[in-house]
Amino acid sequence: MEQTSSRDSCAEFDQCLRILNLMLDNEATGEEELYVKNHIEKCMVCFEQYEVEKQIRDLIKSKFQNLPVPENLEADIRSKIRLIA
């Protein structure tokens, strides 16, 4: 039995994925967000992709959220800026 890709299962997959990534980056317009929210209510393929993308981003955020910042980071950045300027 041949499997179809997600793109083959939903004619709007590419557009939905593009806007979905904008949403997760907080860069989508209100109209774009409304489009995706309405679409994923009806389309399981895009809803599942939304969940996957969201989980990946949440995992990345959780991994980087608890990293300690080096004490001398600010001073190092300022000294490098002075050298360039």
DATARA-V670380 format. One record per pair of residues at least 4 apart in sequence whose C-alpha atoms are under 8 Angstrom apart, sorted by the first residue. I is the first residue (numbers start at 1). GAP is how many residues later the second one is. Records with the same first field share a line. If there is no record, write none. Layout:
I: GAP  GAP
This chain:
4: 4  5
5: 4
6: 4  7  39
7: 4  5  6  7
9: 36
10: 33  35  36
12: 4
13: 4  32  33
14: 4
15: 4
16: 4  20  23  30
17: 4  29  32  33
18: 4
19: 4  9  13  14  17
20: 4  13  16  30
21: 4  32
22: 4  5  6
23: 4  5  10
24: 30  33
28: 4  5
29: 4
30: 4
31: 4
32: 4
33: 4
34: 4
35: 4
36: 4
37: 4
38: 4
39: 4  7
40: 4  5  6  7
41: 6
43: 4
44: 4
45: 4
46: 4
47: 4
48: 4
49: 4
50: 4
51: 4
52: 4
53: 4
54: 4
55: 4
56: 4
57: 4
58: 4
59: 4
60: 4
61: 4
62: 4
63: 4
69: 4
72: 4
73: 4
74: 4
75: 4
76: 4
77: 4
78: 4
79: 4
80: 4
81: 4
